[in-house]
């Protein structure tokens, strides 16, 4: 089969590799659509922290946002999975440790992360092998575009849940990227008043088309009381800004990661009596994201700007914008194309 392989910083190629086989407890998925995100770009550039911490090494097979149909099952797996449309959890815990047994497999010390950590091959390929226990079935109402947005949707939904928003609450989201804009859509579904802070006028204009109540640059941000602030950016200065802008007694949620450490004055956290929550992975939000998509409460598909083939992927990871791309932040890959 064909697979996209990153061989070193700034180097990648489409290779013909042995197709996966379903080991006991596993399935093989025929990948229909996969998404790429900032993590993939950091692996391509060589900046991703896992490369320097020993959790990942070249050559790499990327791709952790995906959907497809089960083509084969291994020993011990219900054959009823064959032919079903699915997506899956990126985080594959050991299943034995204290964290896994407490449904915290996404922070298992021994976890694999599909296409990211521990050498588990990712979904930027024609086929993907994953444990059957990681699967989530997709209803007919969730098409391929939405199906490949379940993983980032799970992240965004967890961030909105952590913000503890109620109808009428005002939330500010820092960063109009995929996670930030999905969080905006989930917050709107909760009937919150949603504001977005961003850099480029184009991204702010696009946020307006998604129904947010305000999309602002830092210079134009109005002096409003925010019941929650969600930092979905990669800017090292914004975690402190989130704490500055949130109302006392309310919540800040950190889901974005910067390439360098951020500083936060815990005196402000204490004196404002603010609750701060960190979010890693969409694992505990995948089922909820699927439900929101299937019901029509949240439509993630406008965020996809273009769909490319494997051969075009290296240019996209290097920062090129596909020809005729729309205004959204997300690029999808059809590995069959």
N, C-alpha and C positions, 0 to 999 in steps of 0.2 A: 504494500500500500504506500501511498505518498504521505509524507509527514514533513512538517516544518521543523528544522533543527537549527538551534543557535549554537555555533561552534566556538564563539569567543566574543569579546566586546566588539560590537559593530559588524559581526560576521554571522551570516546565516545562509542556509540553502534548503531547497526542497529535495528530500532524499526518498528513494525507494527503500523501505525497511520491511522487515518481517512483520506481518500483521499479528496482533495480539491473539492469544488463546485464553479462553475462560478457565482459570484455575478453580479449584473447589471454592464455592462461596462467591464466585465472581460472575459477571456478565460481560459480554462484548457489545458495545454500542456502535451502531453506524451513525457517525456524527453528521447531523443535518446543518447545524449552525453553531458558530463559536464567537465569543466576543473577545476583544483585546482591551487591556486596561493599562493604567500607569505602572503596575507591577511588571507586566510583560515588557514595557518599554525600558524599565530600569534593569531588567535582566539583559536586554539587548545592548544597553549602553555599558553594562558592567557595574552600575552603581548600586544594585540591589544588595541590601545588607546580608541576606542569606549567603551570598557568594563569599563574603568575608568572614562569616561566622561558622562555616563548615556545614551548613544545612543544604547547600546546593553547589553544583559544579558543572562546568561545561564538559561535554555537549549536553544541551537542554532541549527537552520537548515541552514547549509551553502550552497554555490553554486551560483555564479553570472555569470559564463561563461557557456553558454548552447545553445543547439539547440534541436528541436523536432518537433512534428506535433500537430496541434490543434485538440483536441478530443471533445471539448464541448465549447459552447459559452453561455454567460449570456444574460439577457434582454438588448436590445438596441444594440447588437453587430451583425454585418453583418454575417449571417450564411455561407456566402461564405468563411469565414476563416477556416471552418471545413475541416480537411484533409491537409491543407497547411503546408509546412515545414517552420519553422520560427526560429528566435532568437529574443532577446528583450533587451531593455535598462535596465540597472541595476538601474538607478536613476529614481525614481518615485516622481516627484514634486507634490505639492498640486494643481497646475493648476490654482490658483487664484491670487497669489502674483505678485508683480512687476517683480521679477526675472523670474518666470514661463512665464508670459506674454511677456517677452523679449527673449524667447527661451533659458533661462539660468536655466532651471529646475534642472540641475545637481548641482546647488548651492542653491537650495531652502532650507530655514531654516527648513521647516517642512517635508522635503523629507523622504521617505523610500528608502532604498537601498536593493535590492533583496539579501537575504542571508547574509546581513551585518548589516543594521541599521534599528531600529524601530520594530524589530521582524517579518519582512516579511519573510516567509519561503522560503528557497532557492531551488536550482535545484539538489542537491545531494539526489534525491528521484525519484521515478518512475513517479510522476506527479508534476506539478507546476501551480499555478494560478497567472496570471499577468493581468494588464489592457490591453485591446486591443490596446489602443493608444501607448503602448510601443513596439508593435511588428514591426519587420522588416521581410518581406518575403524573403526566400532564393531561388534563382534560382537553377535549376537542376545541374548547373556546380559547385555549392558549396556543397560538400559532408558533412557528419556528422563531420569529423575531422576539416575541415575548418570552418564549421558552429559554432562549439564551440570555435573557435579562433577569432570570429568576435569582441567580447568585448575587449580582449587585443589588437586586431588589430586596433580598433577604437582609443584606447589610443595612440598607437604607431604612427598612421597616424596623429593625432592631434599634437604630438610632432614634427614630421617632417614638418608639415605645419607651425608650430610656428617658426621653424628654418629658414623659408623663403629660402629654397635651390633652386638654379638654376642649370642647367646642367653645370657640370665642377666644381662646388663648392666642397670644401673639408670639410667633417664633421667628428668629433670624437664623438663616442658614448661610454659613461662610463658605463660598466656593460653588459656582454653578457648573461643576462637572457632572459626570453621570450619577455618582452617589448623592451629591447635593440636590440635583434636580429630581431624582427619584424620591429622596426624603421630602422634598417640597410637595410632590404629588401625594405621598402617603399622608402628610400633614393636612393637605387640603381635603383629603377623604375623611379626616377627623373633624372637619369644619373649623380648622384653626385659621387665624390670619397669618399669612405666610409672606415673609420678606427674604430677599436673597441679596447678599453682598458679593460683588465680583469686580474684575478688573476691566475687561474689554466691553465696549458698548455692544458689540455683536452678541456676546453671551448674555448680556442683560436683556437685550431685546428679545432673544429667544426665550429666556425665562418668562417674560411677560406673556408670550404666546401659550405658555402652559397654565396660565391662570393665576399666577402669584399676585399678591396684592401690592407688592413693591419690589423693584429690582434696582439696586443702588450701587454707585461707586462709593468709596470711602469718603470722598469729599461731599457727597450729596446725602449721605445717610441721615435721616431725620432723628431728632432726639425723642425717641419713643421708649416706653418701658417694655422690655422683652421678657416674657415669662420663661422662655428657654432660648438658648443659643446652641446650635449644632455646628461644630467646626468640621467641615468636610473638605478642607483645603490641604495643601502641602506646604504652606508658608510657615516658617518657624515662629513668626511674630504673632500669628493669629490666635493660638491658644490663650495667650494673655489678653488679647482684645476680647475674646469671648467672655472671659471672666469679668472684664471691665464693663461690658455692655449688658450683661444679664441682671435682672432685678434681684435684690437681696431675697434670700429664702427660696430661690428658684433653682433651675438646673442648667448645667452646661454639659454637652455631650461631645466627646472627642472620638472621631472616627477617621479623620485624615492623619496622614503621617508625613512629616517633613524629612528631607534628606539629612538635616543636621538637627541636633537637640534643640528643643524649645524650652524656654524658661517660664516658670509660673511662680508668682509670689503667693505662697500658701497663706500668708497673713491676710491677703485680700479674700481668699477662699473662706477662711475662718470668720473674719469680721463681717462678711456679707452673708454668712450662714448658707453658702451655696453647696448644692450637691453636684459633684463632678463624676461622670461616668465614662469609662472607656469601652469601646466596642471593637472586638476583633471577630471578623467573619460573619457570614450570613447564615451559618448553620441553623441556629435556633429561630430563624425567620423565614426559611425557605417555604414551608407549608403555608404560612400566612401570605407571603408574596404571591404564591400560586392562586390562593383563594381570592385575593384582591384583583388579580389579573383576570381570572375566570369570570368573576362577577361583573366586571366592567368598572368597579370602583376606582381602579387605577389603570390607565393605559400607558405602558412604558414605551411603546413603539415609536412615537415621534422623536425620541432621543437618538435613534439610529440614523446617522448621516449617510452611510454608504455600506455596501457589502462588496468585499473583494475576494479574490482567490488566493491560494497559498503563495503563488509566485509574486504577488504584489505586496505581500505582507512585510518584507524587510524594509521597503521604502516607507510604509506607514509607521513602523516602529522607530524609524529614524526621524520621524517628524513630518513626512510629506502628507499632504491632504489629497485624497483621491479626487480625480477629475469628477466634476458634477456632484460633489458631496453636498448634502444639505447642511443646515445650520446646527444640527445636534452634535453632542460631544462624542458619541459612541460609534466605533467602526466594528462591523461584523465581518466574519469570514465564512464563506461556504467552501469547505475543503473538497467538495466534489466538483467544483467548477474548474 
